[in-house]
Amino acid sequence: MDIRYLIVGAPFIIAFFYTLFWLKKWGAFNSSTDDHTNKMNINNERSSGDLILENIFLTKN
């Protein structure tokens, strides 16, 4: 293997593992499914509300 590949690829490899470190620290890989389903319902309700408002404004104009 040529040393140039290691020189060019090393920052990307380091950044990848650094990102995984912070995601793990923030709890992105926790397997609590109840918390995720509650967040999904809130996001879905909010996005559907935005769509309803958008449709109202589109029909008035």
NUMI-552599 format. One record per atom (N, C-alpha, C, O): residue in three letters; atom name; residue number from 1; x, y, z. Coordinates in steps of 0.02 Angstrom, whole numbers, plus 50000, padded with zeros to 5 digits. Example, Ala and Ser with C-alpha at 12.3 -4.5 7.8 and 13.67 -1.06 7.14 Angstrom:
# residues 2
{'ALA', 'N', 1, {50660, 49716, 50390}} {'ALA', 'CA', 1, {50615, 49775, 50390}} {'ALA', 'C', 1, {50660, 49835, 50390}} {'ALA', 'O', 1, {50712, 49834, 50423}} {'SER', 'N', 2, {50642, 49888, 50354}} {'SER', 'CA', 2, {50684, 49947, 50357}} {'SER', 'C', 2, {50645, 50002, 50394}} {'SER', 'O', 2, {50670, 50057, 50402}} 
//
This chain:
# residues 61
{'MET', 'N', 1, {50042, 49941, 50000}} {'MET', 'CA', 1, {50000, 50000, 50000}} {'MET', 'C', 1, {50044, 50062, 50000}} {'MET', 'O', 1, {50095, 50066, 50035}} {'ASP', 'N', 2, {50025, 50109, 49961}} {'ASP', 'CA', 2, {50063, 50170, 49956}} {'ASP', 'C', 2, {50049, 50215, 50015}} {'ASP', 'O', 2, {49992, 50218, 50039}} {'ILE', 'N', 3, {50099, 50250, 50039}} {'ILE', 'CA', 3, {50092, 50293, 50098}} {'ILE', 'C', 3, {50046, 50353, 50084}} {'ILE', 'O', 3, {50018, 50382, 50130}} {'ARG', 'N', 4, {50038, 50371, 50020}} {'ARG', 'CA', 4, {49995, 50428, 50004}} {'ARG', 'C', 4, {49922, 50414, 50020}} {'ARG', 'O', 4, {49885, 50459, 50040}} {'TYR', 'N', 5, {49900, 50351, 50012}} {'TYR', 'CA', 5, {49831, 50334, 50029}} {'TYR', 'C', 5, {49819, 50343, 50104}} {'TYR', 'O', 5, {49766, 50366, 50125}} {'LEU', 'N', 6, {49869, 50324, 50144}} {'LEU', 'CA', 6, {49862, 50332, 50216}} {'LEU', 'C', 6, {49861, 50406, 50236}} {'LEU', 'O', 6, {49823, 50426, 50280}} {'ILE', 'N', 7, {49902, 50446, 50204}} {'ILE', 'CA', 7, {49905, 50517, 50219}} {'ILE', 'C', 7, {49838, 50551, 50201}} {'ILE', 'O', 7, {49813, 50593, 50238}} {'VAL', 'N', 8, {49811, 50534, 50144}} {'VAL', 'CA', 8, {49749, 50565, 50122}} {'VAL', 'C', 8, {49689, 50538, 50161}} {'VAL', 'O', 8, {49644, 50576, 50177}} {'GLY', 'N', 9, {49689, 50474, 50176}} {'GLY', 'CA', 9, {49631, 50443, 50207}} {'GLY', 'C', 9, {49628, 50449, 50283}} {'GLY', 'O', 9, {49575, 50442, 50312}} {'ALA', 'N', 10, {49684, 50463, 50315}} {'ALA', 'CA', 10, {49687, 50465, 50388}} {'ALA', 'C', 10, {49639, 50516, 50418}} {'ALA', 'O', 10, {49604, 50499, 50466}} {'PRO', 'N', 11, {49634, 50578, 50393}} {'PRO', 'CA', 11, {49587, 50626, 50424}} {'PRO', 'C', 11, {49515, 50603, 50419}} {'PRO', 'O', 11, {49476, 50616, 50465}} {'PHE', 'N', 12, {49496, 50570, 50365}} {'PHE', 'CA', 12, {49428, 50546, 50359}} {'PHE', 'C', 12, {49413, 50489, 50407}} {'PHE', 'O', 12, {49359, 50485, 50436}} {'ILE', 'N', 13, {49462, 50445, 50416}} {'ILE', 'CA', 13, {49453, 50390, 50463}} {'ILE', 'C', 13, {49449, 50417, 50535}} {'ILE', 'O', 13, {49407, 50394, 50574}} {'ILE', 'N', 14, {49490, 50465, 50551}} {'ILE', 'CA', 14, {49489, 50495, 50618}} {'ILE', 'C', 14, {49422, 50531, 50629}} {'ILE', 'O', 14, {49392, 50526, 50683}} {'ALA', 'N', 15, {49399, 50568, 50579}} {'ALA', 'CA', 15, {49335, 50604, 50585}} {'ALA', 'C', 15, {49277, 50555, 50594}} {'ALA', 'O', 15, {49230, 50569, 50631}} {'PHE', 'N', 16, {49279, 50499, 50560}} {'PHE', 'CA', 16, {49226, 50449, 50566}} {'PHE', 'C', 16, {49222, 50422, 50637}} {'PHE', 'O', 16, {49168, 50418, 50666}} {'PHE', 'N', 17, {49279, 50402, 50665}} {'PHE', 'CA', 17, {49278, 50375, 50733}} {'PHE', 'C', 17, {49263, 50429, 50784}} {'PHE', 'O', 17, {49233, 50414, 50836}} {'TYR', 'N', 18, {49284, 50491, 50772}} {'TYR', 'CA', 18, {49268, 50546, 50817}} {'TYR', 'C', 18, {49193, 50559, 50817}} {'TYR', 'O', 18, {49164, 50572, 50870}} {'THR', 'N', 19, {49161, 50554, 50759}} {'THR', 'CA', 19, {49088, 50562, 50755}} {'THR', 'C', 19, {49053, 50505, 50792}} {'THR', 'O', 19, {49005, 50518, 50828}} {'LEU', 'N', 20, {49076, 50443, 50783}} {'LEU', 'CA', 20, {49047, 50388, 50819}} {'LEU', 'C', 20, {49054, 50396, 50895}} {'LEU', 'O', 20, {49009, 50379, 50932}} {'PHE', 'N', 21, {49111, 50422, 50917}} {'PHE', 'CA', 21, {49122, 50434, 50988}} {'PHE', 'C', 21, {49071, 50483, 51016}} {'PHE', 'O', 21, {49042, 50470, 51068}} {'TRP', 'N', 22, {49059, 50539, 50981}} {'TRP', 'CA', 22, {49011, 50588, 51006}} {'TRP', 'C', 22, {48940, 50563, 51001}} {'TRP', 'O', 22, {48899, 50578, 51045}} {'LEU', 'N', 23, {48923, 50526, 50949}} {'LEU', 'CA', 23, {48856, 50498, 50944}} {'LEU', 'C', 23, {48842, 50450, 51002}} {'LEU', 'O', 23, {48788, 50449, 51030}} {'LYS', 'N', 24, {48892, 50409, 51019}} {'LYS', 'CA', 24, {48884, 50363, 51075}} {'LYS', 'C', 24, {48878, 50402, 51140}} {'LYS', 'O', 24, {48839, 50384, 51184}} {'LYS', 'N', 25, {48917, 50455, 51147}} {'LYS', 'CA', 25, {48915, 50495, 51208}} {'LYS', 'C', 25, {48848, 50530, 51216}} {'LYS', 'O', 25, {48823, 50537, 51273}} {'TRP', 'N', 26, {48817, 50551, 51162}} {'TRP', 'CA', 26, {48752, 50585, 51165}} {'TRP', 'C', 26, {48694, 50537, 51169}} {'TRP', 'O', 26, {48637, 50558, 51176}} {'GLY', 'N', 27, {48707, 50472, 51164}} {'GLY', 'CA', 27, {48654, 50422, 51172}} {'GLY', 'C', 27, {48618, 50404, 51108}} {'GLY', 'O', 27, {48560, 50384, 51111}} {'ALA', 'N', 28, {48650, 50411, 51052}} {'ALA', 'CA', 28, {48617, 50396, 50988}} {'ALA', 'C', 28, {48608, 50321, 50978}} {'ALA', 'O', 28, {48565, 50301, 50939}} {'PHE', 'N', 29, {48647, 50280, 51013}} {'PHE', 'CA', 29, {48644, 50208, 51003}} {'PHE', 'C', 29, {48607, 50173, 51060}} {'PHE', 'O', 29, {48610, 50111, 51065}} {'ASN', 'N', 30, {48573, 50210, 51103}} {'ASN', 'CA', 30, {48534, 50179, 51156}} {'ASN', 'C', 30, {48474, 50145, 51126}} {'ASN', 'O', 30, {48445, 50169, 51078}} {'SER', 'N', 31, {48455, 50088, 51154}} {'SER', 'CA', 31, {48401, 50049, 51124}} {'SER', 'C', 31, {48335, 50057, 51162}} {'SER', 'O', 31, {48298, 50009, 51168}} {'SER', 'N', 32, {48320, 50116, 51187}} {'SER', 'CA', 32, {48256, 50127, 51221}} {'SER', 'C', 32, {48204, 50146, 51168}} {'SER', 'O', 32, {48203, 50202, 51144}} {'THR', 'N', 33, {48162, 50097, 51151}} {'THR', 'CA', 33, {48115, 50107, 51096}} {'THR', 'C', 33, {48057, 50151, 51116}} {'THR', 'O', 33, {48028, 50184, 51073}} {'ASP', 'N', 34, {48037, 50151, 51179}} {'ASP', 'CA', 34, {47979, 50191, 51200}} {'ASP', 'C', 34, {47992, 50265, 51191}} {'ASP', 'O', 34, {47947, 50302, 51170}} {'ASP', 'N', 35, {48053, 50287, 51205}} {'ASP', 'CA', 35, {48070, 50357, 51198}} {'ASP', 'C', 35, {48068, 50378, 51125}} {'ASP', 'O', 35, {48046, 50433, 51108}} {'HIS', 'N', 36, {48091, 50333, 51081}} {'HIS', 'CA', 36, {48092, 50350, 51010}} {'HIS', 'C', 36, {48022, 50354, 50981}} {'HIS', 'O', 36, {48009, 50397, 50939}} {'THR', 'N', 37, {47977, 50311, 51002}} {'THR', 'CA', 37, {47910, 50313, 50975}} {'THR', 'C', 37, {47873, 50376, 50996}} {'THR', 'O', 37, {47834, 50404, 50957}} {'ASN', 'N', 38, {47885, 50399, 51057}} {'ASN', 'CA', 38, {47853, 50461, 51079}} {'ASN', 'C', 38, {47878, 50520, 51039}} {'ASN', 'O', 38, {47839, 50563, 51020}} {'LYS', 'N', 39, {47942, 50522, 51026}} {'LYS', 'CA', 39, {47970, 50577, 50986}} {'LYS', 'C', 39, {47944, 50575, 50915}} {'LYS', 'O', 39, {47930, 50627, 50885}} {'MET', 'N', 40, {47936, 50515, 50887}} {'MET', 'CA', 40, {47911, 50509, 50819}} {'MET', 'C', 40, {47839, 50534, 50814}} {'MET', 'O', 40, {47822, 50567, 50765}} {'ASN', 'N', 41, {47798, 50519, 50864}} {'ASN', 'CA', 41, {47729, 50542, 50862}} {'ASN', 'C', 41, {47725, 50618, 50865}} {'ASN', 'O', 41, {47684, 50648, 50830}} {'ILE', 'N', 42, {47766, 50649, 50907}} {'ILE', 'CA', 42, {47766, 50722, 50912}} {'ILE', 'C', 42, {47788, 50752, 50845}} {'ILE', 'O', 42, {47757, 50801, 50822}} {'ASN', 'N', 43, {47839, 50725, 50815}} {'ASN', 'CA', 43, {47863, 50752, 50752}} {'ASN', 'C', 43, {47811, 50742, 50697}} {'ASN', 'O', 43, {47803, 50786, 50655}} {'ASN', 'N', 44, {47777, 50685, 50696}} {'ASN', 'CA', 44, {47727, 50673, 50645}} {'ASN', 'C', 44, {47668, 50720, 50653}} {'ASN', 'O', 44, {47642, 50744, 50603}} {'GLU', 'N', 45, {47647, 50733, 50714}} {'GLU', 'CA', 45, {47591, 50779, 50725}} {'GLU', 'C', 45, {47610, 50849, 50704}} {'GLU', 'O', 45, {47570, 50885, 50673}} {'ARG', 'N', 46, {47670, 50869, 50719}} {'ARG', 'CA', 46, {47692, 50936, 50701}} {'ARG', 'C', 46, {47697, 50944, 50626}} {'ARG', 'O', 46, {47676, 50995, 50598}} {'SER', 'N', 47, {47725, 50894, 50593}} {'SER', 'CA', 47, {47732, 50900, 50520}} {'SER', 'C', 47, {47665, 50899, 50485}} {'SER', 'O', 47, {47656, 50934, 50435}} {'SER', 'N', 48, {47617, 50860, 50510}} {'SER', 'CA', 48, {47551, 50860, 50478}} {'SER', 'C', 48, {47516, 50926, 50490}} {'SER', 'O', 48, {47478, 50949, 50447}} {'GLY', 'N', 49, {47527, 50957, 50547}} {'GLY', 'CA', 49, {47498, 51023, 50560}} {'GLY', 'C', 49, {47527, 51075, 50513}} {'GLY', 'O', 49, {47490, 51119, 50490}} {'ASP', 'N', 50, {47590, 51071, 50500}} {'ASP', 'CA', 50, {47621, 51117, 50453}} {'ASP', 'C', 50, {47592, 51109, 50383}} {'ASP', 'O', 50, {47582, 51157, 50347}} {'LEU', 'N', 51, {47579, 51046, 50364}} {'LEU', 'CA', 51, {47551, 51034, 50298}} {'LEU', 'C', 51, {47480, 51062, 50294}} {'LEU', 'O', 51, {47461, 51089, 50242}} {'ILE', 'N', 52, {47441, 51055, 50347}} {'ILE', 'CA', 52, {47373, 51082, 50347}} {'ILE', 'C', 52, {47376, 51158, 50338}} {'ILE', 'O', 52, {47338, 51186, 50299}} {'LEU', 'N', 53, {47420, 51191, 50375}} {'LEU', 'CA', 53, {47426, 51264, 50369}} {'LEU', 'C', 53, {47449, 51283, 50299}} {'LEU', 'O', 53, {47425, 51332, 50270}} {'GLU', 'N', 54, {47494, 51244, 50271}} {'GLU', 'CA', 54, {47517, 51258, 50203}} {'GLU', 'C', 54, {47459, 51252, 50154}} {'GLU', 'O', 54, {47452, 51294, 50110}} {'ASN', 'N', 55, {47418, 51201, 50161}} {'ASN', 'CA', 55, {47362, 51192, 50116}} {'ASN', 'C', 55, {47311, 51248, 50123}} {'ASN', 'O', 55, {47281, 51269, 50073}} {'ILE', 'N', 56, {47301, 51273, 50183}} {'ILE', 'CA', 56, {47254, 51329, 50193}} {'ILE', 'C', 56, {47280, 51390, 50155}} {'ILE', 'O', 56, {47242, 51423, 50119}} {'PHE', 'N', 57, {47344, 51405, 50163}} {'PHE', 'CA', 57, {47371, 51464, 50131}} {'PHE', 'C', 57, {47372, 51456, 50055}} {'PHE', 'O', 57, {47362, 51505, 50019}} {'LEU', 'N', 58, {47383, 51396, 50031}} {'LEU', 'CA', 58, {47383, 51386, 49958}} {'LEU', 'C', 58, {47313, 51394, 49929}} {'LEU', 'O', 58, {47306, 51420, 49873}} {'THR', 'N', 59, {47262, 51371, 49965}} {'THR', 'CA', 59, {47195, 51376, 49937}} {'THR', 'C', 59, {47167, 51447, 49941}} {'THR', 'O', 59, {47127, 51466, 49898}} {'LYS', 'N', 60, {47189, 51487, 49990}} {'LYS', 'CA', 60, {47165, 51556, 49994}} {'LYS', 'C', 60, {47193, 51599, 49938}} {'LYS', 'O', 60, {47159, 51643, 49912}} {'ASN', 'N', 61, {47255, 51585, 49919}} {'ASN', 'CA', 61, {47286, 51627, 49868}} {'ASN', 'C', 61, {47268, 51597, 49802}} {'ASN', 'O', 61, {47288, 51623, 49749}} 
//
